[in-house]
Amino acid sequence: MLGLHCTQTCTHTHSTQTHTQHTQLFPHLIGVHLCGELELGDQLLRVLLNHVLQIGGQLLVRNALLLVDDIQNLVLQRLLQHGAADLGGNLDEGELQKEEEEEFPRMTDRFLDKLLCTNHKLYYRTHELNDCLYLHFKGFRQIENLDSFFNLKVLYLEGNCIKKIEGLSNLKQLVSLYLHENMIEKIENLEGLTELYNLNLSDNNIQKIENLSGLPKLCNLLLKRNRIGVNGDDDFEGLANLPIRVLDISDNRVDMTDVLKHVEKVPDLRVLYLQGNECVRKIANYRKTMVNGIKNLTYLDDKPVFEEERRFAEAFARGGLEEERRERALYKKEK
């Protein structure tokens, strides 16, 4: 009896040691393909057995088989923990979606109430009393449950994972909307925001300027680092006659040499950022062309447009380099 007990104890001890050894030798196998197909057939068992014998020459074949058996049991436990029915099963599609949603926070009423309560220096607990809301860098994928904040004037939503502009129709008082650094692909659902003055959509995946004609007070439109220009002229159809004074479309995909015909249709444009586009390199005498073509322009890219620069650009447009030189000489005499 004593001998049998010792044997069982040694076996149990060795099994524990083996379990520790295989978690060190095969950390990459623990939970492999938890959400996909997992097959541990005879071929894989032989590979594992040979691998064990090569790494640990002192291990006996019997211990190696115990090691393989332990690996199977551990993988099975992991699969069961993640909701798989068997070794060859997949997670239910609904469960996968649920797990994915749980990984991202949502703009639930509970979340918003907690935000207001824990930041009493910034917010009122009553939703409609707040005129500014900071929801940036939270990991949100959807704009929702903001209807009760109908007196908001400033909304910060940058640095999230938002793919679609939505859920803002009740924010009629909104003046500034910051949606940069998201995953938005289309400008939409902004109709009715008649007080909107600042709109920042930089660092998204937007291809086309559109659906902005219903924003009569829009002044600053920032679209830096998007994909505007990939479809040519079509991407600028919604730009004509907008009331904006500042337009930033730098670092996009604009390579057309006649981009001026689009931006000059903005009657009150004062500031234009176009640098970082291929068109800047392609347009001959780029700065002179743009300054002469946009009559109210006061700032182009990284430099202000002074009155004398406009005067020289207009002279160049009239008669080329010789006319510009005469205008410069005249300007010196006047001073």
C-alpha positions as CSV (number, residue, x, y, z in Angstrom):
1,M,0.0,0.0,0.0
2,L,2.8,2.4,0.9
3,G,4.5,1.6,-2.5
4,L,1.3,2.2,-4.4
5,H,0.7,5.5,-2.5
6,C,4.2,6.6,-3.3
7,T,3.7,5.7,-7.0
8,Q,0.5,7.7,-7.2
9,T,2.1,10.6,-5.4
10,C,5.1,10.6,-7.8
11,T,2.7,10.3,-10.8
12,H,0.6,13.3,-9.6
13,T,3.8,15.3,-8.9
14,H,5.2,14.5,-12.3
15,S,1.9,15.4,-13.9
16,T,2.0,18.8,-12.2
17,Q,5.6,19.3,-13.3
18,T,4.7,18.3,-16.8
19,H,1.8,20.8,-16.9
20,T,4.2,23.5,-15.8
21,Q,6.7,22.4,-18.4
22,H,4.3,22.4,-21.3
23,T,3.0,25.9,-20.5
24,Q,6.6,27.0,-20.8
25,L,7.4,25.0,-23.9
26,F,4.2,25.7,-25.8
27,P,2.9,29.1,-24.7
28,H,1.8,29.7,-28.3
29,L,-0.5,26.6,-28.3
30,I,-2.6,27.6,-25.3
31,G,-5.9,28.8,-26.8
32,V,-4.7,28.6,-30.4
33,H,-7.6,29.4,-32.9
34,L,-10.1,30.0,-30.1
35,C,-12.5,31.5,-32.6
36,G,-11.7,29.2,-35.5
37,E,-11.3,25.6,-36.3
38,L,-8.9,23.6,-34.1
39,E,-7.8,20.1,-35.1
40,L,-5.5,18.0,-33.0
41,G,-5.4,14.8,-35.0
42,D,-2.9,12.0,-35.2
43,Q,-0.5,14.0,-37.3
44,L,-0.4,16.9,-34.9
45,L,0.0,14.5,-32.0
46,R,3.0,12.9,-33.6
47,V,4.5,16.4,-34.3
48,L,4.0,17.4,-30.7
49,L,5.5,14.1,-29.5
50,N,8.6,14.5,-31.7
51,H,9.0,18.1,-30.6
52,V,8.8,17.1,-27.0
53,L,11.4,14.4,-27.4
54,Q,13.8,16.7,-29.2
55,I,13.5,19.5,-26.6
56,G,13.5,17.4,-23.5
57,G,15.6,14.3,-24.2
58,Q,15.2,13.1,-20.6
59,L,11.4,13.0,-20.8
60,L,10.0,9.5,-21.2
61,V,7.5,8.7,-24.0
62,R,4.9,8.1,-21.3
63,N,5.4,11.6,-19.9
64,A,5.3,13.1,-23.5
65,L,1.9,11.5,-24.0
66,L,0.7,12.9,-20.8
67,L,1.9,16.3,-22.0
68,V,-0.1,16.1,-25.2
69,D,-3.1,15.0,-23.3
70,D,-2.8,18.0,-20.9
71,I,-2.5,20.3,-23.9
72,Q,-5.7,18.9,-25.4
73,N,-7.5,19.4,-22.1
74,L,-6.3,22.9,-21.7
75,V,-7.4,23.9,-25.2
76,L,-10.8,22.3,-24.7
77,Q,-11.3,24.3,-21.5
78,R,-10.4,27.5,-23.2
79,L,-12.8,26.8,-26.0
80,L,-15.6,26.0,-23.6
81,Q,-14.9,29.2,-21.7
82,H,-15.3,31.2,-24.9
83,G,-18.6,29.5,-25.8
84,A,-17.4,26.9,-28.4
85,A,-19.4,23.7,-28.5
86,D,-16.6,21.4,-29.5
87,L,-13.0,21.4,-30.8
88,G,-14.1,21.9,-34.4
89,G,-16.8,24.5,-33.6
90,N,-16.9,28.2,-34.2
91,L,-18.3,31.0,-32.0
92,D,-21.9,31.9,-32.8
93,E,-22.0,35.0,-35.1
94,G,-24.3,36.8,-32.6
95,E,-21.9,36.0,-29.8
96,L,-19.0,37.3,-31.7
97,Q,-20.8,40.6,-32.4
98,K,-21.8,40.8,-28.8
99,E,-18.2,40.3,-27.6
100,E,-17.0,42.9,-30.2
101,E,-19.6,45.4,-29.0
102,E,-18.6,44.9,-25.4
103,E,-15.0,45.8,-26.3
104,F,-16.1,49.3,-27.3
105,P,-17.8,51.8,-25.0
106,R,-21.2,53.2,-26.0
107,M,-22.9,56.5,-25.5
108,T,-25.5,55.0,-23.2
109,D,-27.7,57.1,-20.9
110,R,-25.9,55.4,-18.0
111,F,-22.5,56.4,-19.3
112,L,-23.6,60.0,-19.9
113,D,-25.2,60.3,-16.5
114,K,-22.0,59.0,-14.9
115,L,-19.9,61.4,-16.9
116,L,-22.0,64.4,-15.7
117,C,-22.0,63.2,-12.1
118,T,-18.2,62.6,-11.9
119,N,-17.3,65.9,-13.6
120,H,-19.3,68.3,-11.6
121,K,-16.9,71.2,-12.3
122,L,-17.5,70.8,-16.0
123,Y,-21.2,69.8,-16.2
124,Y,-24.6,70.2,-14.8
125,R,-26.4,66.9,-14.0
126,T,-29.4,68.0,-15.9
127,H,-28.6,67.3,-19.6
128,E,-30.3,70.3,-21.2
129,L,-28.4,72.8,-19.0
130,N,-25.0,71.9,-20.6
131,D,-23.7,73.8,-23.5
132,C,-20.4,71.9,-23.9
133,L,-19.8,68.1,-23.9
134,Y,-16.4,66.4,-24.1
135,L,-16.7,62.9,-25.6
136,H,-13.3,62.7,-27.3
137,F,-10.9,59.8,-27.1
138,K,-13.4,57.4,-25.6
139,G,-13.5,54.7,-28.3
140,F,-17.1,55.3,-29.4
141,R,-18.2,53.8,-32.7
142,Q,-21.6,55.4,-32.8
143,I,-23.2,58.8,-32.0
144,E,-26.3,58.1,-29.9
145,N,-28.5,59.2,-27.0
146,L,-27.7,62.9,-27.3
147,D,-31.2,64.2,-27.9
148,S,-31.6,65.4,-24.3
149,F,-28.6,67.7,-24.8
150,F,-30.5,70.0,-27.1
151,N,-28.8,73.2,-25.8
152,L,-25.3,72.1,-26.6
153,K,-23.2,74.6,-28.4
154,V,-19.9,72.7,-28.5
155,L,-19.5,69.0,-29.0
156,Y,-16.1,67.3,-28.9
157,L,-16.1,63.8,-30.6
158,E,-12.6,63.6,-32.0
159,G,-10.3,60.6,-31.6
160,N,-13.0,57.9,-31.6
161,C,-13.9,55.2,-34.0
162,I,-17.1,56.8,-35.4
163,K,-17.9,55.7,-39.0
164,K,-21.1,57.7,-39.6
165,I,-22.4,61.1,-38.8
166,E,-25.8,60.6,-37.1
167,G,-27.7,61.3,-33.9
168,L,-27.3,65.1,-34.1
169,S,-30.6,66.2,-35.5
170,N,-31.9,67.5,-32.1
171,L,-28.9,69.6,-31.4
172,K,-30.2,72.7,-33.1
173,Q,-28.1,75.1,-31.1
174,L,-24.8,73.5,-32.0
175,V,-22.1,76.0,-33.0
176,S,-18.9,73.9,-33.1
177,L,-18.6,70.2,-34.0
178,Y,-15.3,68.4,-33.7
179,L,-15.3,65.0,-35.5
180,H,-11.7,64.8,-36.6
181,E,-9.6,61.7,-36.2
182,N,-12.4,59.2,-36.7
183,M,-13.4,56.8,-39.5
184,I,-16.1,58.8,-41.2
185,E,-16.6,58.2,-45.0
186,K,-19.4,60.6,-45.9
187,I,-20.6,64.1,-44.9
188,E,-24.2,63.6,-44.1
189,N,-27.1,64.1,-41.6
190,L,-26.1,67.7,-40.7
191,E,-29.3,69.3,-42.1
192,G,-31.0,71.4,-39.5
193,L,-27.9,72.4,-37.6
194,T,-28.5,76.0,-38.8
195,E,-26.2,77.6,-36.1
196,L,-23.2,75.5,-37.0
197,Y,-20.1,77.7,-37.4
198,N,-17.1,75.4,-37.0
199,L,-16.9,71.9,-38.5
200,N,-13.8,69.8,-38.2
201,L,-13.7,66.6,-40.2
202,S,-10.0,66.3,-40.6
203,D,-8.3,62.8,-40.5
204,N,-11.2,60.8,-41.7
205,N,-11.9,58.8,-44.9
206,I,-14.1,61.4,-46.7
207,Q,-13.9,61.6,-50.5
208,K,-16.5,64.2,-51.4
209,I,-17.6,67.6,-50.2
210,E,-21.4,67.4,-50.0
211,N,-24.5,67.9,-48.0
212,L,-23.4,71.2,-46.5
213,S,-25.8,73.6,-48.3
214,G,-28.2,73.6,-45.4
215,L,-25.7,75.2,-43.0
216,P,-26.1,78.9,-43.6
217,K,-23.7,80.0,-40.8
218,L,-20.9,77.6,-41.6
219,C,-17.6,79.5,-41.6
220,N,-14.7,77.1,-40.9
221,L,-14.6,73.8,-42.8
222,L,-11.6,71.7,-42.0
223,L,-11.0,68.6,-44.1
224,K,-7.3,68.0,-43.8
225,R,-5.9,64.5,-44.4
226,N,-8.9,62.9,-46.1
227,R,-9.3,61.4,-49.5
228,I,-10.8,64.3,-51.3
229,G,-9.8,64.4,-55.0
230,V,-9.8,60.7,-55.7
231,N,-12.9,61.1,-57.9
232,G,-11.8,64.2,-59.7
233,D,-14.2,67.1,-60.1
234,D,-17.1,65.2,-58.6
235,D,-15.6,65.5,-55.1
236,F,-16.0,69.3,-55.3
237,E,-19.6,69.6,-56.4
238,G,-20.9,70.5,-53.0
239,L,-18.4,73.3,-52.5
240,A,-20.0,76.0,-54.7
241,N,-21.7,78.9,-53.0
242,L,-21.0,77.7,-49.4
243,P,-20.8,80.6,-46.9
244,I,-17.4,79.4,-45.6
245,R,-14.4,81.7,-45.1
246,V,-11.8,79.1,-44.1
247,L,-11.3,75.9,-46.1
248,D,-8.6,73.4,-45.2
249,I,-8.2,70.6,-47.7
250,S,-4.5,70.1,-47.3
251,D,-2.9,66.7,-47.5
252,N,-5.7,65.2,-49.6
253,R,-5.6,63.6,-53.1
254,V,-6.2,66.7,-55.2
255,D,-4.0,66.5,-58.3
256,M,-6.1,68.4,-60.9
257,T,-4.4,71.6,-62.2
258,D,-7.8,73.4,-62.5
259,V,-8.8,73.1,-58.8
260,L,-9.1,76.9,-58.9
261,K,-12.3,76.7,-60.8
262,H,-13.9,75.0,-57.7
263,V,-12.5,77.0,-54.9
264,E,-13.2,80.3,-56.6
265,K,-16.9,79.4,-56.5
266,V,-16.8,80.1,-52.7
267,P,-17.7,83.8,-52.8
268,D,-16.3,84.8,-49.4
269,L,-13.3,82.5,-49.0
270,R,-10.5,84.2,-47.0
271,V,-8.2,81.4,-45.9
272,L,-7.2,78.3,-48.0
273,Y,-5.0,75.5,-47.1
274,L,-4.1,73.4,-50.2
275,Q,-0.5,72.3,-49.4
276,G,0.3,68.6,-49.4
277,N,-1.7,68.0,-52.6
278,E,-0.2,67.0,-55.9
279,C,-1.8,70.0,-57.6
280,V,0.4,72.4,-55.8
281,R,3.4,71.0,-57.7
282,K,1.6,70.8,-61.0
283,I,0.1,74.3,-61.2
284,A,2.4,76.7,-62.8
285,N,3.1,79.8,-60.7
286,Y,0.9,78.2,-58.0
287,R,0.8,81.0,-55.5
288,K,0.3,83.8,-58.0
289,T,-2.4,81.9,-59.8
290,M,-4.4,81.2,-56.6
291,V,-4.0,84.8,-55.2
292,N,-5.1,86.3,-58.4
293,G,-8.1,83.9,-58.8
294,I,-9.5,84.1,-55.3
295,K,-10.2,87.9,-54.9
296,N,-10.9,87.9,-51.1
297,L,-8.0,85.6,-50.1
298,T,-6.0,86.8,-47.2
299,Y,-4.1,83.6,-46.2
300,L,-2.8,80.8,-48.5
301,D,-1.2,77.8,-47.0
302,D,1.6,78.9,-44.6
303,K,1.7,82.6,-45.5
304,P,-0.5,85.6,-45.4
305,V,-1.5,87.4,-48.6
306,F,-0.5,91.1,-48.3
307,E,-1.9,93.8,-50.6
308,E,1.4,94.2,-52.5
309,E,1.5,90.5,-53.2
310,R,-2.0,90.6,-54.7
311,R,-1.0,93.6,-56.8
312,F,2.0,91.8,-58.2
313,A,0.0,88.6,-58.8
314,E,-2.6,90.6,-60.8
315,A,0.1,92.2,-62.8
316,F,1.6,88.8,-63.6
317,A,-1.8,87.6,-64.8
318,R,-2.2,90.6,-67.1
319,G,1.2,90.6,-68.8
320,G,3.5,87.9,-67.4
321,L,6.9,88.5,-65.8
322,E,7.6,91.8,-67.6
323,E,4.3,93.3,-66.4
324,E,5.1,92.2,-62.8
325,R,8.5,93.8,-62.9
326,R,7.0,97.1,-64.0
327,E,4.5,96.9,-61.2
328,R,7.2,96.2,-58.7
329,A,9.2,99.2,-59.9
330,L,6.1,101.4,-59.7
331,Y,5.4,100.1,-56.2
332,K,9.0,101.1,-55.1
333,K,8.5,104.7,-56.4
334,E,5.2,105.0,-54.6
335,K,6.9,104.2,-51.3
